[in-house]
């Protein structure tokens, strides 16, 4: 039974008792925090603690100060790593060095796309480039590499390392190798390509989120309210895929995806530089370089996997056509492109309309459901906290403490859930600070993450109400957040989502199964009163050998082969494919992670999704043995005892 049909059944059952309920709020503090409209802070006389509690970040200029401190500490740690005797301390020093840079770079990476103040965004962008340049130079620092190589080349020292420390040391060495540390006279060229790619990556990422604009007179006046406004122009900053208005969706699709010549040139140059770098350091293509160290290992394995999925889904869709009582309704290519066949079919004839189910999926209700689920599975609770002055970048950001029933505070999640101008229309998870054991301080550094969604604001008469798709996305991103909270590793280099890319999506996709299980939904759903195969193939083709044709021509060809729908003229969807930066040659990871998550769900949870018995614990440990190599869910398996 589909998630939407389960919701319909649940709504009908709830209607039997709904009229007898008293008009009394029974939401938990977490549910109340997300269902209530935010109150404007009255902290005019309260000193700012800085973004995320970092004192320097009380102003945009603070990024420069934070970067200087990080670089000063980096220089000290590089000296220690190069001069200290080889051993566990060497690896700890490398991890601390990585942490010093990541704490500034990761924070800046988020602020440059999410902060409403352009001065903060500009300062964060400069910091990203500055820190990124230093990282690339460290990855080609011969003396630093030799200090690690000395450790790994000594069998006696290696034999004394625990498995975690040895694995982290090998991962740091892998970073040196793929950066071209072995190139000798060509090393300078490799560093130059790395630095150039930093600039290109940043330019493409910013451009992919920049709205396109069109004259107000070009679209019907009654649709103006759905878009941003800039003088005599309308700004289209997203696809509006969930809108029930066909004309609105089509206008958004054509305008938002209209080709930008400068951004096309940027993408072409980015792909050329990635290929040059890969060849320079000894790989057939950038895809081969990017996939070394993943579960898939090679582009050939990925393409075989994607072809297998395509064949199976084509057979299933054909059988659906033959067995359906009703003919599949006609749909626009843009609808399928935006939502996949499942989304189109669901919206067209499996759902009766959002008014039926959305009141049962208030944001606060869903957060309360997540809180209950995490409590039952992991012994973890979400607790709403009031941010200090200057700690958050927008007044509608909520702060959650993640607290374990026996071990106390595990970390913090900042929830940036609501729409605002200049905010990317993309659901994502950002690691601000990774968890690690701090040997000098004798304590654990707690992780900090941000979840960013683009949900409508609550109104005077109703809280934010979610569609099933929005709810599934919320569960997905919370899966990432809990992965970061529960992955309490000794080293931050492998904490939480910092694992093999094609495994990083497993915990988040596993959460989607919980989101569509009626036994989970029934605990919180109450009234307040596929296009991925195509994307993955396109990503692989872009990062294979040069094609001698434009990225748009490749898009058109792959869309026909793997979507079976015509390309819409004068559109360039690839320019909005921001995953090409963080997931270059690895977008298939969503599909491979879905396959692993499906296995975990069927073996561990399908009989009882709220059970954390010892039997399920053993099954989970056995079925996820691959991820223990990367320390991805060490905390998850621990807390299921």
N, C-alpha and C positions, 0 to 999 in steps of 0.2 A: 504494500500500500504506500502511495507517495506521501511525502511530508504534508502536502496541502490537503489530501483527502483525510489524513489522520487529524489534521486541524479541524476540518469541517465536522468530522464525527465527534471530536472533543467538544466543539462549540455547541453542537446539538445536545450532548449530554449535560453540559453545564447549564443550558437554558432551563433544564428541569428544576434546578434549585436556585437559580440566580434571583428570581423575584423575592425569595424569602430572606435574602441576606439584608442585614441592617447596613445603613450607610455609615460604616465605621471603617477607618483606614486600618488595615492589618499588614501593611508592608513592613519589612524589616528595615533597619537603618540604611542598608545598602540600597534596597528598592526605593525607599523614600528619597535618598540623595540623587538618584538618577531620574525619578519621575517629577521632582520638584523643579521649578524654574530657578536658575541661579540668582542669588542675591548679590547686589553690588557691594563690594568690599568698602568698609568705612575705616581705612587704615592710613589716613592722611599723615598721621604722626608716628606711624610705625616704620622703623627702619627696614629697608629692603634686605632680604637675605640673599638675593641674587637668584637667577634661574636655577632650578633644581637644588637650591641651597648652596650654590657656589658663589661666595661673596663677590668675587671679581666681576660676575656677570650681572651686576646691578645696572650696568650701562653697556652700550655696544662696544665702547673702548676697552671694556674688560676682557674681550676675547684676545686682544693683543697681549695683555698681562698674563692671562691664563696660558697662552701659547709659549710665552717667554719662560714661565716657570717650568712647563713641561719639557721644553727643549734644554733648559739648564739641568734638570734632573736626568734627562736622557743622556747628556754628555757625561755626567757622573757615572751613570750605570754602564755605559759603553766601556768606560775606563775600567770599572770593576770587573766586568765580564771578560775583558781581554787580559787582565792581570791576575785574576784569582786562579787557584788550583782547580783543575778539572774535576767536576763532581756534581752532586745534587745542587749545590749552591750556584753552579753555572746556569742550570736550567731555571732555577728560581729567579736569578738575575735577569735572564732573557724575558721571562714572563712579566716581571715587574717593569722592565723596559717597555714591553708591548702595552702593558696596562697604562703607563704614564701617557703614552701617545694616544691610545684609544679613548681614554676618558675625555680628552679634549676634542679629538677628531670626530668621535661618534656623536657627541653632544652638538658640535657645530654642524655636522651632517644633517641633523634633524632641524635645528633652528633655521638653517638657510632655506628650507622649504616650507616651514610651518609658522614662523613668527609673523604676526601681522605688521610689525614695524619694519619698513624696508632698510633702515639703518642697521638693525640687528641682523637681517638677512645678509646684507652686504658684508658686514664684519665677519659673520660666520663663514661665508663663502671664501673670503680671503684666508681665514684660519684653516679651512679644509685644504686649500691648495698648499699653504705653507707646511702643514704637518704631513700632508701626502707626499710632498717632495722629499722631506726628510726621511720618511719611511722607505721610499724607493731607493734612496742613497744608502740607507742602512742595509737594505736587502742585497746590496752589491758591495758592502764593506768587507774587504778580504780579511783584514785582521780579526774582525768580529766573527766571520765565518770560520776562521781557523781555530778560534777558541772552542767552538762547538764541535768541529771536526776532530779535534784532539780528543775530546771526550768520547765521541762515538766510535773512533778508531781504536780505542783501548779496550780490549775484551774484559780485562779485570774490572775496570771502572763500570762498564756497561752491566756486568753481572751483578754489581752492587745496587743498581738502580731499581726502584720499584716499577711495575708496568706502566703506571701513569706518567711518571717522570721520563721514562724511556720514550714513550709514545710522543710526548710533547717535544722532546729534543729532536725526534725524527721529523716532526711537523715543521719545526723551525728550520731544520736543514733543507727540507723540501722547498720552503719559501726562498731560500738562497738559490737553490738549483734552478727553479723555474724563472728566476729573475736574471739568470745568465752569469752567475758568479764564476763559472768555469771559462769564460770567453777571453780572458786576458786582454789583448789589444782591442777587441770588439766591445769590451765592457762599457766604455764611454758611450758608444752608440746605443747600447741597450738602455743605459740610464736616461739618455736623451729621449728615447721612444717612450719609456715609462712616464717621464715628466710630461711629454706632449699628450699622452693618453689621459693623464689626470685632467688637463685643460679641456680636452675633447669630451671626456665623460661628463664633466661638470656642465659644459655648454649644452650638450644634448639633453641631460637630465632637466636642466632649467627650461630649455625650449620645449620639451615634451609636456611640461605642465603649464606652459604659457597659453592663456586663452587666445582664440582667434576672434576677430571682430568683424562686424558687418553693419552697414548703414541701417538705422532703424526703419527707414522707409521700405527696405527690401523684404521685411517680414510683417505679417499681420499684427496689428496693434495689440490685439487681445493676448498675444503670446509674449509681449515685451516683459511682462511681470515675472516670467520664468528665468530670465537671464539678467546678468549684470549690465549696468549702463555706464557709458563713458561719453558724455556730450551727446553728439548726434549718432553715436554708434552703440550697438548691442555687443556685449562680450559673451562669447560662448566658451565656457570653461570645462565642459563635460558632455557626455553623450546622452544624458537623460534617458537611459535605457529602461528605467522602471516606469516612465510616464505612460499613462493609458492613451495619450493623444498621439495618433499616428503622424500628424503633421508636425507636431513639436519634435518628435523623435527624428523625423527625416531631416528637418532643418538643422537640428543639433548635429546629426551625423555628417551632413554635407559641409557644414561650416567648420566644425571642430576638426575634421579630418582633411580640410583643404590643404593641399601641398604648400609647404614653406620652402622656397628654393635654398635659403641659407642653411636651414636645418637638414635638408636633404644632402647638401654638400658636407655638412658636419658629420652625418652618419656615414657617408661614403668614405670620408677620410679616416674616421674612427675605425671602420672595418679594415681598411688598408693597413693602418698602423698596427692593429692587433695581429694581422697576418704576418707583417714584417717582423714583429717582435717574436712571434712563435717560431718562424723559420730561423731567425737569428740564434735563438737558444736551443735549436735542434729538434723542433717538432714539425710534423707534416702540415698542421694548420693550427689556428687558435683553439679550435674545438678539441684537438688532441691534447693541447697544453692544459686547457681548462678542466678537462675530465680526468686527468691523472690524479689519483687519490680519492676518486668518488666510487660509489658502488658500481656504476656502469662501466667505468674504466676507459671507454673509447667511444667516439662518435658512431662507429659501426654497430656497437651494441645498442646504442640509443635508437638508431634508425630501425634496427630490427625490431626493437620493442615497440616503437611507434607504428610500424607497419602492421605488426600483430594486432595492436589495439584497433587500428583502422579497419582491418579485415573483420574482426569480431563485431565491432560496432556497426559496420555496414550490413552484416548478416542480421543483426538484431533489429536494425531499423527497417530492413526489408520485411522481416517477419511481422513487425509492428504494422506495416502498411497492409499486409495480407490479412491480419487477424482483427484489425480495428473495425468495430461496428460502424463507426462514423468515418467518413473520409477525412484525411488530415487536411485541415483548413489551409487555404492559400495564405502565405506569409511573405513579407518583404525580405529580400536578402539582408538588408541591414538589421532586421529583427533577429534573424538567425545568427548573424555575425556578432551581435551584441550579447545574446543570451544563450546561444546553442539551441539545438532542437528540443532538448528537455525543457528549457526555459520557455520557448515559444509554445510548445504543446501545453505546458502547465498553464500559462497565462491565457491561452485561447479557449481551452475547453475543459480544464480540470478544476479551475477556480471560479467561483461565482462573483468575486469582486472583493476588494480589500476591506470594505465595510463589514464583511462577515467575520474575518479572523483577526484583523489588526488590533481591535480593542483588547484582544486577549494576549497580545504580544507587545505590551508596553515595554519601553526600554528598562524601566525599573523592575518590572516583573521578570524580564529575561536575566537581568543581573542578579536578582534574587535566586532565580533558578540555577545560574552558574555557581553562586555561592553555596547553595545546597548540594549541588553535584560534587563540587570540590571537597566539601566537608565530608560527604559520604565516601568518596573514593580515596582521598589523600589525607583526611584529617586537617584540612586547611580552610581557613575562613578569610573572607574579604571584609575589611573594615574601612569605612569611609573616614578620611581625615580632612581637617580644614587646612588648606595650604597657608603658609606664612606670606607676608607681604613680599611681592616681587618674585615669588617662587615659581609661579606659572605665567604663561605668555598670553593667556586669555581667561577672562573671568568665568567662562563656562567649562573650563577644564576641571575634572574631578580627580582627586588623589585617593588611591586605595593602598592600605597596608595589607600585606599578605602574611597571615599569622598561622603558624603550625600549632596544633593542640598540645604538643609537649616541648617543642624546641623554640617556640616563640617567633619573633619577627624574622621573616625570610627575605623581605625586600619590598619595593614599592612599584606600583603601576600608576602612571598618569594617563587618564582617559580623555583624550582630545576627540570627542565623538561628534561634534556638531558642525554644520556647515558655516562657513564665513568666506568673505571675499578674499581672494589671493591664496586660498588654501587648496592644495591639490585634491582633485576628486579621485582619491585612491585610498583603499583600505590597506593599512600596513602596520608593521611592528618595528619599532626602533629600539635597539639596545643603547642605552645611555651610559651605563656602567655595568661591566660584567662582574660576576661574583668570583672571589678567589680567597685563599687562605693567606693572610698577611703574617708572615713569619716574624717580622720585627715587632709588630704590634701585638701579636698573640691573639688575634681575633679574625673573624670572617668578614670580608668586605661584601656588604649586601648589594645585590643587583638592583638596578633601576631601569625601567623600560617605559616606553610610551606606546599606546595603541591609538592609531589615528583612523577615524571613520569619517563619513560625511553624511550624517543623519540630520533630518529636519529638527528644528527647535521645538520644544513643547510650547503649547499655546496657553491662553488664559483658561480655556475650558478643558484641555486634555493634555496628557503627557505625550512624549514622543512615542508614536506607534510604529511598529516595524512590520514590514512584509516578511514572508518566510525567507526570502533571499537575504534580506538585511539581517535577520536573526542568524542565519547560517554563517554569514560573514563575521558577525560578532563572535559566535562560538569559535570560528576558525582563528581569529586573531587572539582570542583569549587562550587558545591552545598554545600559540607562540609564547604568550606572556607566562603561562604556567611552566612551560618548558624552561624558560629563563629563570623562574623562581625555584623550581625543583631540581635543576641541574647543578647542584652545589658541589662543584669539582674543586680540587686543590688549585688548579691553574685556570686563570681567566681565558687563556688562549683556546681552551676547549669547552668553556662553560656554555650551558644552554644551547641556543641556536648556532653557536660557533662550532658546528660539526660538519660532516660531509654535506654538501648542498643538497644532494638528492635524498638525504635522510631528514633534513631540517624541517620538511613539511609534514612528516608523518604525525607528530603529536597534534598539529593544527587540523589536519584532515580527519584524524581520528575523532576530534571534537565535533566535526560535522555529522558523524554518525549518531552521536548523542543528541544533536540538535533535531534530528528527524525521527527519533524513537519516541513512540507515543507514551511509553512508561516514564520517560524523562519529562516530556512536555506536560503530562498530566500533573506533575508536581508544581508547576508554576504558571501555566497558561490560564490566566483568569482575567475577567473583565476589570478595567481600571476603575471603572465605576462599576557548450562544450567545444566550446571552440578550442580547447587546450591542445589537442593534437596538432591542429593547424599552426598554432603559435609555436609549439615546440619544433615542428619541422622547419618552419621559417627561420627560427633561431639557429638551427643546425646548418641550414644552407648558407645563411649569412656568414657563419663562422667556419665554413669549409674553404676550399681553395677559391681564389677569385673567379667570379662567374662571367666577367666581361659583359655585364648588363646591369642596368640600374636596380636599386633596391625595390623600386615600384614594379618593375617588370617581373622580378622574382616573386614579389607579393602576389601579383595577378596570377602567375602560373601556379603557385602553391595553393592559392585560394580555390582555383578551379579543381585542382587535383584532390585536395583534402577537405574542401567544403562542398564542392559540387554546385556552387552558386556563382553567378557572374560578379566580376569586380565592378564597383561603382565608379564611373569615370570622375576624374579630378578629385580623388581622395588619396590620402597617403597615411593609412593607419599605422604604418611602421614608425612614423614620427611621434606617435603617442605610446609606443611600446617601450616605456621607461625601464622595463625589466631587462632590456638589452645591456644596461649598465651593470646592475648588481647580479644579474643571472645570465650574463653572456655565455652562450653555448650550454647553459644548464637549465633552460626553462622546462625541459622534460622532467625535471625533478618533481614538479607538482604531480605528474602522472605516475611516476615511479613511487613516490611517497604515498599516493592514493592506493596503489596496489599493496604496499606493505601495511598501510593503515587498515585496509579491508581484511587482510589476514589477521591482524591483531584483534579487530572487532569480532570477527567470526570465531576466533579461538578463545577469546577472553570475556567478551561482554554480551554477545547476542542473546545468551540465555537469561542473563540478569545484568543489566547495565550499571546497577548500583552496588554490585557485590565486590568487595575487596578481600575475598577469602584467600587462604594459602594456596588452594588449587589453582585459582586464576593467577596468583602471583607467579607460581612455577611455570605456568604456560606462557605468561608474558615474558619472563626471563629467557625462556627457550626460544620463543618466536622472534625476539628482538636482539639476538646475539650479535648481529652485525653492528648495531648502534653502540653496544658497550665498548667496542673498539674505539669509538670516538667519544665515549663518556657522555652521550647525549641525554640519556634518561636515568642516570645513576640514582638521582634523587627520587624519581618516580618509582623505580623498583624497590627502593628502600622504604618509602613511606606506605607501600601497600601491605607491609607486615601487620 
